Amino acid sequence: MSKSTMYKCIAGLVAGAMLPATSIAGTAHASMSAEGSRSISNVGSPVTDEQLSSWDISVFFDGENLPAGTGTLTDGEEIYQIQCAMCHGEFGEGASGYPKMLGAPMDEFIQTAQDGEDNVSIRGVNNLWAHAPTLYDFIRRAMPFFAPQSLTPDQTYAVTGYVLLLAEVIDGDVEDIDADYLRSITMPSADNFYTDTRPDIKNVRCMADCYDYEPEVKASALGGADVSVGAVE
């Protein structure tokens, strides 16, 4: 299924689910197929491209679906100080328990993980974000916290660039932040992530008689209930 088709399927399901009960009762028709399964028709309506546009905002790690637009670091700083600094700090140092932009260098961050130490306090965009385009996706989708999806594409490019500057991923000489520029950035933590290319697997859910053996009790949960552990064959 293509990404566009996937969005249309999701949007169509939601559109159908939101129809008033009286509308469904008046227009839906139920029938039985030759195999005996029940099917329903005439529920919902086709999703137009215009309706889909507000849903189809996902930007993928390789930059696919980045919108047209351009931002500057100057504009990004202004927007950040007004709408972001209250949570993430004036200089990206984190405030009120919210994440910081600049974390520890990659070698220190990796070493703490290898040593099993708590490294939450030293996490940042520089050491825990794999691809710049998905940073754009997150900012546009969820930021600022009190008004998500309120930034224009240009404003989102500007803020994304400024966050990358605070995280010391890029320098202040960059003039324009756009789709091509975000695609060109190699994040410091890129090698710590990989793309899972395995195919989707549609397993049949087992509801009864799932084991052909007696599960062995390995531990007990609080309250004395037994916890059975065993592989399903």
N, CA and C of each residue as an Amber inpcrd file, in Angstrom:
protein
   699
   0.8530000  -1.1900000   0.0000000   0.0000000   0.0000000   0.0000000
   0.8850000   1.2350000   0.0000000   0.6220000   2.1740000  -0.8970000
   1.4130000   3.3890000  -0.9590000   1.0830000   4.2720000   0.2340000
   1.9840000   5.2520000   0.5140000   1.7520000   6.1380000   1.6390000
   0.4860000   6.9450000   1.4380000   0.2750000   7.4280000   0.1940000
  -0.9130000   8.2270000  -0.0780000  -2.1780000   7.4080000   0.1250000
  -2.1640000   6.1700000  -0.3550000  -3.3340000   5.2980000  -0.1810000
  -3.5790000   5.0320000   1.2830000  -2.4930000   4.8560000   2.0540000
  -2.6320000   4.5970000   3.4770000  -3.3340000   5.7550000   4.1660000
  -2.9320000   6.9970000   3.8310000  -3.5630000   8.1480000   4.4560000
  -5.0430000   8.2190000   4.0930000  -5.3600000   7.9020000   2.8320000
  -6.7600000   7.9640000   2.4170000  -7.5940000   6.9260000   3.1380000
  -7.0190000   5.7440000   3.3580000  -7.7420000   4.7010000   4.0850000
  -8.0180000   5.1490000   5.5090000  -6.9970000   5.7170000   6.1710000
  -7.1580000   6.1590000   7.5480000  -8.1890000   7.2790000   7.6250000
  -8.0530000   8.2560000   6.7180000  -8.9810000   9.3820000   6.7280000
 -10.4050000   8.9190000   6.4420000 -10.5440000   7.9560000   5.5410000
 -11.8710000   7.4410000   5.2190000 -12.5070000   6.7400000   6.3970000
 -11.7170000   5.9820000   7.1480000 -12.2350000   5.3000000   8.3210000
 -12.6940000   6.2880000   9.3780000 -11.8830000   7.3340000   9.5960000
 -12.2580000   8.3290000  10.5800000 -13.5070000   9.0790000  10.1450000
 -13.5620000   9.4210000   8.8420000 -14.7390000  10.1380000   8.3390000
 -15.9990000   9.2990000   8.5360000 -15.9040000   8.0020000   8.2820000
 -17.0440000   7.1290000   8.4780000 -17.4230000   6.9990000   9.9290000
 -16.4120000   6.9510000  10.7990000 -16.6720000   6.7820000  12.2240000
 -17.3480000   8.0010000  12.8270000 -17.1370000   9.1740000  12.2210000
 -17.6800000  10.4030000  12.7810000 -19.0840000  10.7260000  12.2810000
 -19.6410000   9.9220000  11.3900000 -20.9890000  10.1820000  10.9010000
 -22.0040000  10.0190000  12.0180000 -23.0410000  10.8680000  12.0830000
 -24.0780000  10.7020000  13.0970000 -24.7780000   9.3620000  12.9450000
 -25.2670000   8.8420000  14.0720000 -25.9310000   7.5410000  14.0490000
 -27.1540000   7.5590000  13.1470000 -27.8850000   8.6920000  13.1470000
 -29.0900000   8.7710000  12.3120000 -28.7320000   8.7020000  10.8420000
 -27.5930000   9.2970000  10.4890000 -27.1700000   9.2690000   9.0910000
 -26.8150000   7.8600000   8.6730000 -26.0970000   7.1530000   9.5540000
 -25.7200000   5.7870000   9.2370000 -26.9640000   4.9110000   9.0970000
 -27.9030000   5.1020000  10.0370000 -29.1100000   4.2770000  10.0030000
 -29.8980000   4.5250000   8.7300000 -29.8410000   5.7620000   8.2300000
 -30.6560000   6.0970000   7.0730000 -30.0320000   5.7180000   5.7450000
 -28.6920000   5.5740000   5.7060000 -28.0630000   5.3680000   4.4120000
 -27.3120000   4.0570000   4.2740000 -26.9100000   3.4540000   5.3720000
 -26.1030000   2.2470000   5.2850000 -26.9610000   1.0490000   4.8990000
 -26.3510000   0.1420000   4.1590000 -27.0350000  -1.0780000   3.7540000
 -26.1660000  -2.2720000   4.1170000 -26.7290000  -3.2100000   4.8510000
 -25.9850000  -4.4040000   5.2520000 -26.4270000  -5.5770000   4.3980000
 -25.4940000  -6.4180000   4.0550000 -25.8140000  -7.5910000   3.2560000
 -24.9050000  -8.7300000   3.6530000 -25.2980000  -9.9260000   3.2640000
 -24.5120000 -11.1140000   3.5430000 -23.8760000 -11.5860000   2.2460000
 -22.5580000 -11.8290000   2.2930000 -21.8790000 -12.3210000   1.1050000
 -22.1680000 -13.7940000   0.9220000 -21.7090000 -14.3120000  -0.2180000
 -21.9260000 -15.7300000  -0.4980000 -21.2520000 -16.6140000   0.5480000
 -20.1470000 -16.1080000   1.1210000 -19.4340000 -16.8960000   2.1210000
 -20.0400000 -16.7490000   3.5110000 -21.0590000 -15.8980000   3.6350000
 -21.7160000 -15.7450000   4.9180000 -21.1810000 -14.6010000   5.7620000
 -20.2040000 -13.8300000   5.2680000 -19.6700000 -12.7100000   6.0430000
 -20.5320000 -11.4760000   5.8050000 -20.6120000 -10.6070000   6.7910000
 -21.4710000  -9.4290000   6.7250000 -20.6910000  -8.2540000   6.1390000
 -21.2550000  -7.5180000   5.2250000 -20.6020000  -6.3500000   4.6400000
 -21.5450000  -5.1620000   4.7020000 -20.9780000  -3.9650000   4.7900000
 -21.7520000  -2.7310000   4.8770000 -21.2950000  -1.7840000   3.7880000
 -22.2270000  -1.1700000   3.0980000 -21.8910000  -0.2300000   2.0320000
 -22.5850000   1.1020000   2.2830000 -22.1980000   2.0960000   1.5000000
 -22.8090000   3.4260000   1.5610000 -22.5880000   4.1240000   2.9010000
 -21.4490000   3.8650000   3.5270000 -21.0870000   4.5630000   4.7560000
 -19.8940000   5.4650000   4.4500000 -19.9890000   6.7340000   4.8110000
 -18.8980000   7.6620000   4.5440000 -18.9580000   8.2020000   3.1320000
 -17.9270000   8.9080000   2.7430000 -17.8500000   9.5050000   1.4150000
 -16.3980000   9.5460000   0.9790000 -16.1400000   9.6320000  -0.3240000
 -14.7520000   9.6960000  -0.7970000 -14.0100000  10.8800000  -0.1900000
 -12.7310000  10.6780000   0.1240000 -11.9060000  11.7370000   0.7050000
 -11.2470000  12.5230000  -0.4180000 -11.4500000  13.8260000  -0.4140000
 -10.8600000  14.6670000  -1.4490000  -9.3990000  14.9740000  -1.1060000
  -8.6330000  15.3830000  -2.1090000  -7.2370000  15.7570000  -1.8770000
  -7.1390000  16.9310000  -0.9080000  -8.0920000  17.8420000  -0.9830000
  -8.0840000  18.9970000  -0.0810000  -8.2870000  18.5570000   1.3650000
  -9.2100000  17.6110000   1.5830000  -9.4280000  17.1010000   2.9320000
  -8.2160000  16.3110000   3.4270000  -7.5650000  15.6180000   2.5250000
  -6.4220000  14.8010000   2.8880000  -5.2050000  15.6350000   3.2530000
  -5.1110000  16.8430000   2.7290000  -3.9090000  17.6510000   2.8970000
  -3.5940000  17.9160000   4.3660000  -4.6170000  18.0580000   5.2110000
  -4.3580000  18.3380000   6.6260000  -3.8730000  17.1010000   7.3690000
  -4.0720000  15.9230000   6.7940000  -3.5960000  14.6750000   7.3890000
  -2.2250000  14.2920000   6.8400000  -2.0240000  14.5700000   5.5940000
  -0.8220000  14.0920000   4.8950000   0.3580000  15.0270000   5.1640000
   0.8180000  15.0530000   6.4120000   1.8960000  15.9610000   6.7840000
   3.1420000  15.2090000   7.2470000   3.1380000  13.8970000   7.2030000
   4.2890000  13.1380000   7.6890000   5.5010000  13.3590000   6.7940000
   6.6150000  13.7080000   7.4130000   7.8900000  13.8440000   6.7120000
   8.7520000  12.6610000   7.1210000   9.3060000  11.9700000   6.1490000
  10.0580000  10.7580000   6.4270000  11.5520000  11.0580000   6.5560000
  12.2950000  10.0790000   7.0690000  13.6960000  10.3190000   7.4180000
  14.5420000  10.7990000   6.2390000  14.1610000  10.3900000   5.0300000
  14.9340000  10.7840000   3.8570000  14.4860000  12.1210000   3.2710000
  13.5520000  12.7780000   3.9300000  13.0810000  14.0800000   3.4710000
  11.8500000  14.0300000   2.6010000  11.3530000  12.8270000   2.3090000
  10.1340000  12.7330000   1.4980000   8.9920000  13.4630000   2.1900000
   8.2600000  14.2280000   1.4310000   7.0810000  14.9670000   1.8860000
   7.4190000  16.2790000   2.5900000   8.6810000  16.6930000   2.5610000
   8.9850000  18.0360000   3.0520000   8.2990000  19.0560000   2.1460000
   7.6360000  20.0430000   2.7020000   6.9070000  21.0100000   1.8730000
   7.8270000  22.0790000   1.2960000   7.3000000  22.8190000   0.3430000
   8.0400000  23.9620000  -0.1940000   8.1230000  25.0320000   0.8840000
   9.2110000  25.7620000   0.8760000   9.3680000  26.8270000   1.8610000
  10.8250000  27.0490000   2.1930000  11.1030000  28.1720000   2.8460000
  12.4630000  28.5410000   3.2310000  12.4100000  29.3380000   4.5250000
  13.3530000  29.0660000   5.3970000  13.4590000  29.8260000   6.6320000
  14.8800000  30.3070000   6.8320000  15.0600000  31.2390000   7.7380000
  16.3860000  31.7620000   8.0620000  16.6460000  31.6010000   9.5530000
  17.9150000  31.6050000   9.9220000  18.2700000  31.4820000  11.3340000
  17.8150000  32.7070000  12.1240000  17.8140000  33.8620000  11.4880000
  17.3560000  35.0820000  12.1620000  15.8900000  34.9710000  12.5480000
  15.0630000  34.5200000  11.5990000  13.6400000  34.3300000  11.8960000
  13.4580000  33.2130000  12.9180000  14.2710000  32.1650000  12.8010000
  14.1590000  31.0440000  13.7240000  14.4570000  31.4570000  15.1520000
  15.4630000  32.2970000  15.3460000  15.7980000  32.7740000  16.6970000
  14.6450000  33.5730000  17.2880000  14.0560000  34.4500000  16.4780000
  12.9470000  35.2740000  16.9690000  11.7680000  34.4090000  17.4040000
  11.4000000  33.4530000  16.5610000  10.2680000  32.5690000  16.8940000
  10.6020000  31.7200000  18.1080000  11.8260000  31.1950000  18.1550000
  12.2290000  30.3350000  19.2690000  12.1410000  31.0750000  20.6010000
  12.6570000  32.3010000  20.6430000  12.6530000  33.0470000  21.8960000
  11.2400000  33.3530000  22.3770000  10.3170000  33.5440000  21.4540000
   8.9390000  33.8730000  21.8270000   8.1390000  32.6220000  22.1950000
   8.3190000  31.5350000  21.4400000   7.4180000  30.3940000  21.5910000
   8.0770000  29.1250000  22.1360000   9.3970000  29.0890000  22.2140000
  10.0700000  27.8420000  22.5970000  10.9260000  27.9610000  23.8510000
  11.5200000  29.1400000  24.0630000  12.4960000  29.3070000  25.1370000
  11.8880000  29.0740000  26.5140000  10.6070000  29.3330000  26.6780000
   9.9720000  29.1600000  27.9820000  10.0740000  27.7110000  28.4760000
  10.1580000  26.7680000  27.5520000  10.2790000  25.3530000  27.9280000
  11.6920000  24.8150000  27.7290000  12.3250000  25.2060000  26.6410000
  13.6140000  24.6080000  26.2780000  14.8130000  25.4830000  26.6190000
  14.5640000  26.6510000  27.2350000  15.6580000  27.5060000  27.6540000
  16.0570000  28.4990000  26.5880000  16.5110000  29.6710000  27.0200000
  16.8810000  30.7300000  26.0850000  17.9990000  30.3040000  25.1470000
  18.9050000  29.4730000  25.6700000  20.0300000  29.0070000  24.8700000
  19.9280000  27.5070000  24.5670000  18.7140000  26.9570000  24.7280000
  18.5250000  25.5380000  24.4650000  18.9960000  24.6420000  25.5880000
  19.1640000  25.2150000  26.7850000  19.6910000  24.4480000  27.9050000
  18.6270000  23.6370000  28.6440000  17.3670000  23.7970000  28.2330000
  16.2770000  23.0850000  28.8960000  15.7880000  23.8820000  30.0880000
  14.4780000  23.8970000  30.2870000  13.8960000  24.6270000  31.4090000
  12.6410000  23.9070000  31.8820000  12.3640000  24.0100000  33.1610000
  11.1480000  23.4200000  33.7350000  11.0340000  21.9300000  33.4470000
  12.1840000  21.2650000  33.3480000  12.1710000  19.8300000  33.1220000
  12.0060000  19.4150000  31.6730000  11.9190000  20.3680000  30.7580000
  11.7660000  20.0390000  29.3430000  13.1340000  19.7700000  28.7070000
  13.1590000  19.0420000  27.5930000  14.4390000  18.6310000  26.9880000
  15.3140000  19.8010000  26.5510000  16.6170000  19.5780000  26.6240000
  17.5800000  20.5590000  26.1390000  17.8780000  20.2890000  24.6700000
  18.4020000  21.2710000  23.9840000  18.7490000  21.1230000  22.5770000
  20.1480000  20.5510000  22.4050000  21.0830000  21.0290000  23.2310000
  22.4680000  20.5580000  23.1410000  22.7550000  19.5970000  24.2840000
  22.9890000  18.3480000  23.9310000  23.3570000  17.3510000  24.9220000
  24.8560000  17.1270000  24.9320000  25.2710000  16.0620000  25.5770000
  26.6920000  15.7440000  25.6570000  27.2310000  15.3240000  24.2980000
  28.5450000  15.4300000  24.0850000  29.1360000  14.9330000  22.8350000
  28.8370000  13.4500000  22.6520000  28.8670000  12.9870000  21.4080000
  28.4790000  11.6140000  21.1070000  29.3150000  10.5930000  21.8660000
  30.6370000  10.8010000  21.9780000  31.4690000   9.8010000  22.6400000
  31.1030000   9.6540000  24.1140000  30.8210000  10.7780000  24.7790000
  30.4080000  10.7260000  26.1850000  29.0370000  10.0740000  26.3150000
  28.1360000  10.4240000  25.4140000  26.7860000   9.8700000  25.4620000
  26.8030000   8.3490000  25.2720000  27.5810000   7.8860000  24.3020000
  27.6800000   6.4500000  24.0380000  28.3250000   5.7260000  25.2100000
  29.3570000   6.3370000  25.8050000  30.0530000   5.6950000  26.9160000
  29.1320000   5.4950000  28.1170000  28.3000000   6.5010000  28.4070000
  27.3720000   6.3530000  29.5370000  26.3740000   5.2360000  29.2820000
  25.9450000   5.1030000  28.0260000  25.0160000   4.0230000  27.6840000
  25.6970000   2.6620000  27.8410000  26.9420000   2.5650000  27.4000000
  27.6750000   1.3050000  27.5120000  27.9440000   0.9440000  28.9730000
  28.1100000   1.9680000  29.8070000  28.3710000   1.7240000  31.2240000
  27.0940000   1.5100000  32.0190000  25.9490000   1.6120000  31.3410000
  24.6680000   1.4120000  32.0220000  24.2700000   2.5580000  32.9240000
  24.8280000   3.7420000  32.6850000  24.5150000   4.9010000  33.5040000
  23.2730000   5.6270000  32.9830000  22.6220000   6.3580000  33.8660000
  21.4540000   7.1560000  33.4750000  21.9440000   8.3610000  32.6800000
  21.5530000   8.4360000  31.4040000  22.0200000   9.5550000  30.5750000
  20.8920000  10.4650000  30.1030000  19.7600000  10.4150000  30.8040000
  18.6310000  11.2580000  30.3990000  19.0160000  12.7350000  30.4440000
  19.7560000  13.1260000  31.4570000  20.0780000  14.5430000  31.6360000
  21.0520000  15.0770000  30.5910000  21.7110000  14.1980000  29.8540000
  22.6770000  14.6690000  28.8470000  22.1900000  14.3910000  27.4250000
  20.9380000  14.0510000  27.2790000  20.3770000  13.8450000  25.9520000
  20.0890000  15.1780000  25.2740000  20.2220000  15.2100000  23.9710000
  19.9180000  16.4150000  23.2060000  19.6890000  16.0630000  21.7530000
  19.3460000  17.0780000  20.9700000  19.1180000  16.8570000  19.5390000
  20.3920000  16.3540000  18.8720000  21.5360000  16.7950000  19.3560000
  22.8050000  16.4240000  18.7230000  23.1640000  14.9510000  18.9030000
  22.7230000  14.3250000  19.9900000  23.1270000  12.9370000  20.2230000
  21.9900000  11.9270000  20.1940000  20.7540000  12.4140000  20.0190000
  19.6360000  11.4680000  20.0610000  18.6320000  11.7010000  18.9340000
  19.0620000  12.3710000  17.8610000  18.1630000  12.5870000  16.7290000
  18.8840000  12.1410000  15.4730000  18.2820000  11.2200000  14.7330000
  18.9930000  10.5750000  13.6300000  18.9570000  11.3370000  12.3140000
  17.8560000  12.0660000  12.0460000  17.7010000  12.7000000  10.7330000
  17.0590000  14.0790000  10.8840000  17.6310000  15.0610000  10.2210000
  17.1090000  16.4250000  10.3010000  15.6770000  16.5530000   9.7650000
  15.2810000  15.8700000   8.6670000  13.9020000  16.0150000   8.1910000
  12.8520000  15.6040000   9.2230000  13.1440000  14.5970000  10.0460000
  12.1480000  14.1940000  11.0470000  12.0850000  15.1840000  12.2020000
  13.1510000  15.9650000  12.3950000  13.0790000  17.0520000  13.3760000
  12.0780000  18.0970000  12.8850000  12.1320000  18.3920000  11.5870000
  11.1310000  19.3010000  10.9970000   9.7330000  18.7380000  11.2240000
   9.5530000  17.4410000  10.9760000   8.2460000  16.8040000  11.1350000
   7.7280000  16.9860000  12.5520000   8.5920000  16.7530000  13.5430000
   8.1480000  16.8400000  14.9330000   7.7850000  18.2700000  15.3170000
   8.6100000  19.2170000  14.9110000   8.3320000  20.6120000  15.2580000
   7.0320000  21.0750000  14.6200000   6.8320000  20.7590000  13.3480000
   5.5910000  21.1860000  12.6910000   4.3730000  20.4910000  13.2970000
   4.5030000  19.2310000  13.6460000   3.3670000  18.4420000  14.1260000
   2.9980000  18.7650000  15.5700000   3.9900000  19.0260000  16.4120000
   3.7100000  19.0570000  17.8480000   4.1420000  20.3330000  18.5770000
   4.8470000  21.2360000  17.9200000   5.3620000  22.4210000  18.5950000
   4.7670000  23.6950000  17.9990000   4.6750000  24.7700000  18.8090000
   4.9050000  24.7860000  20.2460000   3.8450000  23.9710000  20.9820000
   4.1800000  23.5620000  22.1880000   3.3300000  22.6450000  22.9380000
   1.9110000  23.1760000  23.1030000   1.7750000  24.4800000  23.2970000
   0.4590000  25.0710000  23.5500000  -0.3060000  25.3920000  22.2710000
   0.3460000  25.2610000  21.1000000  -0.3320000  25.5600000  19.8320000
   0.2620000  24.7160000  18.7120000   0.1300000  23.3910000  18.7870000
   0.7210000  22.5270000  17.7540000   0.1270000  22.7880000  16.3770000
   0.9680000  22.6580000  15.3560000   0.6010000  22.8380000  13.9570000
   0.1820000  24.2760000  13.6400000   0.6450000  25.2110000  14.4530000
   0.3310000  26.6160000  14.1900000   1.4110000  27.3060000  13.3740000
   2.5910000  26.6850000  13.2420000   3.6810000  27.2980000  12.4770000
   3.5050000  27.0390000  10.9830000   3.8210000  28.0310000  10.1780000
   3.8050000  27.8630000   8.7250000   5.0240000  27.0470000   8.3040000
   5.0420000  26.5250000   7.0710000   6.2400000  25.8220000   6.6000000
   7.5070000  26.6560000   6.7210000   7.4520000  27.9470000   6.3450000
   8.6260000  28.8050000   6.4440000   9.0780000  28.9440000   7.9000000
   8.1240000  29.1580000   8.8020000   8.4630000  29.2960000  10.2120000
   9.0530000  27.9990000  10.7670000   8.5250000  26.8670000  10.3170000
   9.0380000  25.5850000  10.7950000  10.4520000  25.3530000  10.3080000
  10.7330000  25.7080000   9.0570000  12.1140000  25.6020000   8.5560000
  13.0390000  26.4910000   9.3890000  12.5810000  27.6960000   9.7070000
  13.4060000  28.6270000  10.4690000  13.7050000  28.0780000  11.8650000
  12.6860000  27.5890000  12.5510000  12.8720000  27.0560000  13.9030000
  13.7300000  25.7970000  13.8790000  13.5040000  24.9340000  12.8960000
  14.3140000  23.7220000  12.7740000  15.7810000  24.0810000  12.6230000
  16.0710000  25.0510000  11.7710000  17.4490000  25.4820000  11.5820000
  18.0450000  26.0470000  12.8540000  17.2660000  26.8470000  13.5870000
  17.7910000  27.4480000  14.8120000  18.0350000  26.4010000  15.8910000
  17.1560000  25.4140000  15.9860000  17.3600000  24.3200000  16.9430000
  18.6370000  23.5580000  16.5960000  18.8710000  23.3140000  15.3160000
  20.1000000  22.6350000  14.8940000  21.3280000  23.4870000  15.2050000
  21.1760000  24.8060000  15.1530000  22.2730000  25.7020000  15.5210000
  22.5490000  25.6010000  17.0180000  21.5030000  25.6390000  17.8400000
  21.6680000  25.5100000  19.2880000  22.2980000  24.1730000  19.6540000
  21.9800000  23.1500000  18.8780000  22.5100000  21.8130000  19.1360000
  23.9080000  21.6240000  18.5620000  24.4430000  22.6810000  17.9660000
  25.7920000  22.6760000  17.3750000  25.9460000  21.6350000  16.2650000
  24.8340000  21.3970000  15.5560000  24.8800000  20.5070000  14.3920000
  25.2540000  21.3040000  13.1490000  24.8020000  22.5560000  13.0730000
  25.1550000  23.4420000  11.9670000  25.7480000  24.7170000  12.5550000
  26.3660000  25.5390000  11.7260000  26.9350000  26.8010000  12.2090000
  26.0730000  27.9790000  11.7540000  26.4310000  29.1570000  12.2080000
  25.6130000  30.3380000  11.9620000  25.7810000  30.9600000  10.5970000
  26.5850000  30.3570000   9.7250000  26.7930000  30.9210000   8.3900000
  25.7240000  30.4890000   7.3920000  24.8650000  29.5730000   7.7900000
  23.8270000  29.0780000   6.8820000  22.8290000  30.2080000   6.6040000
  22.5100000  30.4020000   5.3420000  21.6010000  31.4860000   4.9730000
  20.1570000  31.0110000   4.8440000  19.9440000  29.9360000   4.1280000
  18.5800000  29.4540000   3.8860000  18.4220000  28.0240000   4.3850000
  17.3490000  27.7920000   5.1150000  16.9900000  26.4440000   5.5740000
  15.7910000  25.9920000   4.7540000  15.9770000  24.9880000   3.9270000
  14.8740000  24.4710000   3.1250000  14.9760000  22.9500000   3.0450000
  14.1430000  22.3550000   2.2040000  14.0880000  20.8940000   2.1240000
  15.4260000  20.3070000   1.6950000  16.0400000  20.8860000   0.6740000
  17.3130000  20.3610000   0.1890000  18.3900000  20.4530000   1.2590000
  18.3870000  21.5470000   2.0020000  19.4080000  21.7010000   3.0340000
  19.2240000  20.6680000   4.1440000  17.9900000  20.4470000   4.5940000
  17.7590000  19.4630000   5.6570000  18.1500000  18.0640000   5.1950000
  17.8910000  17.7500000   3.9310000  18.2760000  16.4350000   3.4060000
  19.7950000  16.2670000   3.3940000  20.5150000  17.3610000   3.2590000
  21.9740000  17.2780000   3.1320000  22.6890000  17.1000000   4.4690000
  21.9800000  17.3050000   5.5580000  22.6090000  17.2540000   6.8830000
  22.7900000  15.8060000   7.3370000  23.9650000  15.4960000   7.8340000
  24.2200000  14.2060000   8.4730000  24.2890000  14.4400000   9.9750000
  23.3260000  13.9180000  10.7030000  23.2800000  14.1250000  12.1380000
  24.3890000  13.3310000  12.8340000  24.9430000  13.8520000  13.9380000
  26.0070000  13.1400000  14.6540000  25.6150000  11.7300000  15.0890000
  24.3320000  11.5120000  15.3430000  23.8770000  10.2070000  15.8460000
  23.3260000   9.3000000  14.7540000  23.5020000   9.6820000  13.4850000
  22.8900000   8.9210000  12.3860000  23.3020000   7.4570000  12.3790000
  24.5530000   7.1630000  12.7250000  25.0420000   5.7850000  12.6650000
  24.4920000   4.9120000  13.7900000  23.8370000   5.5280000  14.7540000
  23.2670000   4.7520000  15.8560000  21.8460000   4.2770000  15.5600000
  21.3550000   4.5770000  14.3670000  20.0100000   4.1690000  13.9720000
  20.0880000   3.3870000  12.6630000  19.1000000   2.5770000  12.4240000
  19.0340000   1.8580000  11.1610000  17.5800000   1.7460000  10.7310000
  17.3780000   1.5350000   9.4520000  16.0420000   1.3900000   8.8970000
  15.6810000  -0.0850000   8.8280000  14.5840000  -0.4330000   9.4460000
  14.1220000  -1.8210000   9.4430000  13.4350000  -2.1040000   8.1050000
  14.0690000  -2.8850000   7.2740000  13.5320000  -3.1680000   5.9370000
  12.7880000  -4.4950000   5.8720000  12.5860000  -5.1190000   7.0250000
  11.8620000  -6.3950000   7.0180000  10.4110000  -6.1800000   6.5750000
   9.8370000  -7.1410000   5.8750000   8.4490000  -6.9810000   5.4120000
   7.4620000  -7.0660000   6.5650000   6.3090000  -6.4470000   6.3730000
   5.2380000  -6.5750000   7.3610000   4.7660000  -8.0200000   7.4100000
   4.4850000  -8.4960000   8.5940000   4.0220000  -9.8790000   8.7790000
   2.6370000  -9.8480000   9.3860000   1.7310000 -10.5370000   8.7800000
   0.3590000 -10.5550000   9.2640000   0.0940000 -11.9100000   9.9360000
   0.4000000 -11.9770000  11.2140000   0.1710000 -13.2060000  11.9600000
  -1.2990000 -13.3450000  12.3280000  -1.7590000 -14.5510000  12.4350000
  -3.1300000 -14.8320000  12.8630000  -3.1790000 -14.8180000  14.3790000
  -4.0540000 -14.0070000  14.9490000  -4.1460000 -13.9130000  16.4010000
  -4.6960000 -15.2110000  16.9830000  -4.0320000 -15.6880000  17.9980000
  -4.4790000 -16.9130000  18.6670000  -5.2960000 -16.5410000  19.8890000
  -6.5250000 -17.0550000  19.9730000  -7.4200000 -16.7250000  21.0690000
  -7.6610000 -17.9050000  22.0150000  -7.3450000 -19.1000000  21.5840000
  -7.5750000 -20.2670000  22.4420000  -6.6800000 -21.4130000  21.9880000
  -6.2880000 -22.2700000  22.9410000  -5.4460000 -23.4420000  22.6450000
  -4.1890000 -23.0350000  21.8760000  -3.5210000 -21.9830000  22.3570000
  -2.3530000 -21.4620000  21.6610000  -1.0850000 -22.2650000  21.9490000
  -1.0730000 -23.0250000  23.0300000   0.1010000 -23.8030000  23.3890000
  -0.1890000 -25.2830000  23.2030000   0.7990000 -26.0080000  22.7100000
   0.6470000 -27.4560000  22.6420000   1.4630000 -28.1150000  23.7570000
   1.7510000 -27.3220000  24.8010000   2.4870000 -27.8210000  25.9570000
   2.0030000 -27.0590000  27.1820000   2.3820000 -27.4930000  28.3540000
   1.9820000 -26.8340000  29.5890000   2.9930000 -25.7440000  29.9140000
   2.5920000 -24.4400000  29.9150000   3.5410000 -23.3650000  30.2130000
   4.1720000 -23.5370000  31.5920000   5.4350000 -23.1710000  31.6910000
   6.1570000 -23.2730000  32.9520000   6.0730000 -21.9360000  33.6840000
   5.7130000 -21.9690000  34.9610000   5.6110000 -20.7590000  35.7640000
   7.0110000 -20.3090000  36.1540000   7.4020000 -19.1240000  35.7190000
   8.7290000 -18.5830000  35.9730000   8.7500000 -17.6200000  37.1570000
   7.6230000 -16.9110000  37.3810000   7.5910000 -15.9230000  38.4490000
   6.1460000 -15.6410000  38.8110000   5.9550000 -14.9090000  39.8830000
   4.6180000 -14.5280000  40.3200000   4.5200000 -13.0190000  40.3980000
   3.4180000 -12.4870000  39.9200000   3.1940000 -11.0490000  39.9750000
   2.7620000 -10.6420000  41.3730000   2.7450000  -9.3180000  41.6210000
   2.2740000  -8.8470000  42.9180000   0.8410000  -9.3080000  43.1390000
   0.5650000  -9.7690000  44.3280000  -0.7690000 -10.2540000  44.6100000
  -0.8570000 -11.7800000  44.4990000   0.2400000 -12.4020000  44.0660000
   0.2700000 -13.8620000  44.0600000  -0.1520000 -14.5110000  42.7720000
  -0.5360000 -13.7230000  41.7530000  -0.9490000 -14.3290000  40.4920000
   0.2490000 -14.9050000  39.7560000   0.1130000 -16.1160000  39.2630000
   1.2190000 -16.7420000  38.5310000   1.4180000 -16.0730000  37.1750000
   2.6590000 -15.9440000  36.7650000   3.0030000 -15.4260000  35.4530000
   3.5920000 -16.5550000  34.6400000   2.8980000 -16.9560000  33.5860000
   3.3600000 -18.0510000  32.7530000   4.1670000 -17.5080000  31.5930000
   5.3000000 -18.1070000  31.3400000   6.1750000 -17.6670000  30.2670000
   6.4780000 -18.8440000  29.3600000   6.3120000 -18.6770000  28.0900000
   6.6270000 -19.7500000  27.1540000   6.4680000 -19.2820000  25.7330000
   7.2070000 -19.8640000  24.8220000   7.1220000 -19.4670000  23.4160000
   5.9380000 -20.1350000  22.7430000   5.2540000 -19.3840000  21.8800000
   4.1450000 -19.9480000  21.1330000   4.7060000 -20.6020000  19.8830000
   4.4610000 -21.8540000  19.6860000   4.9890000 -22.5770000  18.5090000
   3.9880000 -22.5120000  17.3680000
